[in-house]
């Protein structure tokens, strides 16, 4: 696994978009810019990316938990694949193995970890979805962090993103949804 750099972001939200005060919410994200070993190739066995997701999930989640002001309530993941890669490369780094070490770092997590992946050009943004770690139907906890790194992804890179927050959106008014689908 070849990591070019890692970028961390931390924001503390004190008001909603209209300026109405709310309890402070801390949102954090980590972005690891890694070389895509399968860029430009048609590879069936993507397990090398599964392993990269597991290793990065462990190290990045531990750092993110330290950056929060409160306990982690929401989590999510995303991958932005450079233009010589395939969307499936982003799925491979996110899905099979990344969630378990993130759940271990936050001390649980019963709900599916929301995710997003896409192919993009240098400087593209990606929306990292957040959801409650235990209650997938808690609509007030559904949120998004838009992330980008100005010099990534290069054509042969993947930007792996993990995000967390210690609260809901600012001044949520949607409520908790049904307990079944």
C-alpha positions in Angstrom: 0.0 0.0 0.0 1.5 3.2 -1.2 0.1 6.3 0.6 1.2 9.7 -0.9 -0.4 11.7 1.9 -3.2 11.8 4.5 -5.4 14.9 5.1 -7.5 15.4 8.1 -10.3 17.9 8.5 -12.2 19.0 11.6 -15.1 21.4 11.9 -17.2 22.5 14.8 -20.7 23.7 13.8 -22.3 26.2 16.2 -25.3 27.4 14.1 -27.4 26.2 11.3 -27.3 27.7 7.8 -29.7 30.4 8.9 -27.6 31.4 11.9 -29.8 29.8 14.5 -27.5 28.5 17.4 -27.4 24.8 18.1 -25.5 22.6 20.4 -21.9 22.3 19.0 -21.4 19.4 16.6 -18.0 18.2 15.7 -17.5 16.6 12.3 -14.2 15.0 11.3 -12.9 13.3 8.2 -9.7 11.6 7.0 -8.6 11.3 3.4 -5.8 8.9 2.5 -4.5 9.4 -1.0 -3.2 6.0 -2.1 -1.8 4.6 -5.3 -4.3 2.5 -7.1 -2.4 -0.8 -7.9 -5.1 -1.6 -10.6 -5.2 1.7 -12.4 -5.3 1.1 -16.2 -5.8 -2.6 -15.8 -8.8 -5.0 -15.9 -8.2 -7.0 -12.7 -10.7 -9.5 -11.4 -9.0 -10.1 -8.0 -9.3 -6.9 -6.0 -8.4 -8.4 -2.6 -5.3 -6.1 -2.4 -7.7 -3.2 -2.1 -9.7 -5.1 0.6 -6.6 -5.3 2.7 -5.8 -1.6 2.1 -9.3 -0.7 3.3 -8.9 -2.8 6.5 -5.5 -1.3 7.4 -6.6 2.3 6.6 -9.9 1.8 8.5 -8.0 0.9 11.6 -5.4 3.7 11.6 -7.7 6.5 10.3 -10.6 5.7 12.6 -8.4 5.7 15.7 -7.2 9.2 14.8 -10.7 10.5 14.0 -12.1 9.3 17.3 -9.4 11.4 19.1 -10.4 14.5 17.0 -14.0 14.5 18.1 -15.2 16.5 21.1 -17.7 13.8 22.1 -18.3 10.2 21.5 -18.8 9.1 17.8 -22.5 9.0 16.9 -22.4 9.0 13.1 -20.0 7.5 10.6 -19.6 7.1 6.8 -17.1 6.3 4.1 -16.3 7.3 0.5 -13.8 6.7 -2.2 -12.8 8.9 -5.1 -11.0 7.0 -7.8 -8.7 8.7 -10.4 -9.6 8.5 -14.1 -7.4 5.5 -14.9 -9.2 3.4 -12.3 -12.7 2.0 -12.1 -15.6 2.7 -9.7 -15.2 -0.9 -8.6 -11.8 -0.1 -7.2 -13.5 2.4 -4.9 -16.0 -0.2 -3.9 -13.3 -2.7 -3.2 -11.4 -0.4 -0.8 -14.6 0.5 1.1 -16.9 -2.5 1.4 -15.6 -5.9 2.3 -13.1 -5.0 5.1 -13.1 -1.3 6.1 -16.2 -1.3 8.4 -15.0 -3.8 11.0 -11.9 -1.8 12.2 -13.9 1.4 12.2 -16.6 -0.2 14.3 -13.9 -1.5 16.7 -12.4 2.0 17.0 -15.8 3.5 18.0 -16.9 0.7 20.2 -19.7 -0.7 18.1 -21.9 0.3 15.3 -25.0 -1.8 14.5 -26.1 0.1 11.4 -24.7 -0.2 7.9 -22.0 2.4 7.3 -23.3 4.7 4.6 -21.0 5.0 1.6 -20.3 6.7 -1.8 -17.8 6.0 -4.5 -17.1 7.5 -7.9 -14.5 8.2 -10.5 -13.3 11.8 -10.7 -10.7 14.1 -12.1 -7.9 15.9 -10.2 -9.5 18.2 -7.6 -13.0 16.6 -7.8 -15.1 16.6 -4.7 -16.9 13.7 -3.1 -19.9 13.7 -0.8 -19.3 11.5 2.2 -22.6 10.4 3.7 -23.0 10.1 7.5 -25.6 8.1 9.3 -26.2 7.1 13.0 -23.9 4.2 13.9 -26.7 2.2 15.5 -30.0 3.5 14.3 -30.1 3.6 10.5 -33.7 5.1 10.6 -32.7 8.1 12.6 -33.3 10.8 9.9 -31.9 13.6 12.1 -28.5 12.0 11.9 -28.3 11.7 8.1 -25.8 14.2 7.0 -23.1 14.8 4.3 -19.6 16.1 4.4 -18.2 17.3 1.0 -14.5 16.6 0.7 -11.8 17.3 -1.8 -8.0 17.5 -2.0 -6.8 20.0 -4.6 -4.0 17.7 -6.0 -5.9 14.4 -5.9 -6.8 12.0 -7.2 -4.1 11.7 -9.8 -5.2 9.3 -12.5 -3.5 6.4 -10.7 -4.8 7.2 -7.2 -7.7 6.5 -4.9 -8.8 9.0 -2.2 -10.2 6.9 0.7 -12.4 8.9 3.0 -13.8 8.1 6.5 -15.9 10.5 8.4 -17.5 10.8 11.9 -19.5 13.2 13.9 -20.6 13.5 17.5 -24.1 14.7 16.8 -27.0 15.3 14.5 -27.3 17.9 11.7 -27.6 21.5 13.1 -31.2 22.0 14.4 -32.7 18.9 12.9 -36.5 18.7 12.6 -37.1 15.6 10.6 -37.2 13.1 13.5 -36.7 9.4 13.8 -38.2 7.3 11.1 -39.9 4.0 11.3 -38.1 1.0 12.8 -38.8 -1.1 9.7 -38.5 -0.4 6.0 
